[in-house]
Amino acid sequence: MLNPIDLVLLLLYSAIIYYAFRLIQRRRFIRWLGAHGTRVAATVMEVHRKIECEKSILNEKMWSPVLYTSIKAQWRHPRTLRVYTFTETLRGPLPGSYGTGHHIEVLIDFQDPARYAMLV
């Protein structure tokens, strides 16, 4: 049977491995889109910020506020005139100062438009 410290360390290491794996997957996906997709400049339509309280990984009794930022952008294909809408939610603030009307780069796979990545 695991003692409490070993259990906490196991949970912490599991969380680190999980987030590292997700980060590697995301970077590989963006690299793939960079090679096979198309880079477009979408117009920011909305930016929402909200704060949620989350439990600490190390102490279930401890809660901390976490900022989430959602960004919604649109781009119109110049030939087909089809409008594409992109959304992204980030944990934390946006790295840049994006507001309504600003442009943001998006990598999109036109073979499957649901495959995209905002470059924020």
Buried (B, 14 or more C-beta within 10 A) or exposed (E): EEEEEEEBEEEEEEEEEEEEEEEEEEEEBBEBBEEEBEEBEBEBBEBEEEEEEEEEEEEEEEEEEEEBBBBBBBBEBEEEEEEBEBEBEBEEEBEEEBEEEBEBEBBBBBEEEEBBBBEB
